[in-house]
Amino acid sequence: MTPQIEAWVIGASIAGVAAQGAAAVLEAGRRSFDLMGVLVVALAASLGGGSLRDMLLDRPVFWIADQRYLLAAIVAALVTFCVARIWRLPVRLFVIADAFGLALFTVAGAQAAIASQAPWLVVSLMGVMTGAAGGLVRDVLCNQTPLIMLSGELYASASWLGALLLVAVHEAGFGPDVASMTGGLTVLGLRLGAMRYHWHLPVFSARE
């Protein structure tokens, strides 16, 4: 892994862990979980997608190899837990934090797969898996229909489009910084735009 790619993977992963941890706390708080329950949901959400990615790519699991990720998840969860008990936070803050986490994790997952010399399609899917799998686990633990399964606004598709664009920019010869910014901003823009303007994919409806 080149120093540039390593820096992007580490930075995006730590920021993504913090964002997904905060989003998980906000979601778990609506279910009146206690502090330990909130921490379990936050850790599962912020570490689950990257763990699955690393196992599939036969890499050391990122938070076991470097405990900074684990600390970032715990600190983000505790800070959000304390702040939410003092101030009433808007419900929409959950989906905004989740959107940032989705974008950051998509970038981290795709760059980690590039560093492992995976084929381009695998790289894009590793980005989606890293971005969306943790949120799926979070929603299951909170007894919610996972966002990735809903027929509402773009979610996993926004992650995949951003990951594919990251791969295309990388293959065009641009550096990891340009590729990561392009892919990450695409994911974030599509997800926030979908939340605002209700963009969605066609819904399957069989003819009777």
C-alpha positions, 0 to 999 in steps of 0.5 A, spaced: 500 500 500 502 506 498 503 512 503 498 516 500 492 510 499 494 508 506 493 515 509 486 515 505 484 509 508 486 510 515 483 517 515 476 515 511 476 509 516 477 513 522 472 519 520 467 513 518 467 509 524 466 516 528 460 518 524 457 511 524 458 510 531 454 517 532 449 515 527 448 508 531 447 511 538 442 516 535 438 510 532 439 506 538 437 512 543 430 512 540 429 505 542 431 507 549 437 502 550 441 503 556 449 505 555 451 498 554 446 496 549 448 503 545 455 501 545 454 494 542 450 497 537 455 503 535 461 498 535 457 493 531 455 499 526 461 502 525 466 496 525 462 491 522 462 493 514 470 493 515 471 487 518 467 483 513 471 487 508 478 485 511 476 477 512 474 477 505 480 480 502 484 476 507 487 482 510 488 483 518 481 486 521 482 493 521 480 495 528 484 489 531 490 491 527 490 498 530 485 500 536 485 507 534 478 505 530 476 502 536 477 508 540 474 512 535 468 508 535 467 508 543 469 515 544 464 518 538 458 513 541 460 516 548 460 523 546 453 522 542 450 519 548 452 524 553 450 530 548 443 527 546 441 526 554 443 534 555 440 537 548 434 534 544 437 532 537 433 532 531 431 526 528 434 528 521 441 528 524 441 521 524 440 520 517 445 526 516 451 522 520 449 516 517 450 519 510 457 521 512 459 515 514 456 511 508 461 516 504 467 515 508 466 508 509 465 507 501 472 510 500 475 506 505 473 500 503 474 501 495 481 504 497 483 498 501 481 493 496 485 497 491 491 496 495 489 489 495 490 489 488 482 486 487 479 487 480 475 493 479 468 490 480 470 487 487 473 494 489 466 497 487 463 492 491 468 492 497 466 499 497 459 498 498 459 492 503 464 497 507 459 502 507 452 499 508 453 492 512 454 496 518 448 500 517 444 493 516 447 490 522 445 496 526 438 496 524 437 489 525 439 490 532 434 496 533 429 492 530 428 496 524 427 495 517 434 496 514 435 502 510 439 498 505 432 494 504 427 499 503 424 502 497 425 509 499 431 514 497 438 511 494 442 508 499 446 502 497 446 504 490 449 511 491 455 507 495 456 503 489 455 509 484 460 513 488 465 507 488 465 505 481 466 513 479 472 512 484 475 506 480 474 510 474 478 516 476 483 511 479 484 507 472 484 514 469 491 515 472 489 520 477 492 519 485 488 516 490 486 523 493 482 525 487 479 519 486 477 518 494 474 525 494 470 524 487 467 518 489 466 520 496 463 527 494 458 523 489 456 518 495 454 524 499 451 528 494 447 522 492 445 520 499 443 527 501 440 529 494 435 523 495 433 525 502 431 531 500 428 530 493 426 523 494 430 520 488 429 512 488 430 506 483 424 503 480 421 498 485 419 491 482 412 490 481 410 483 478 404 484 473 398 480 475 
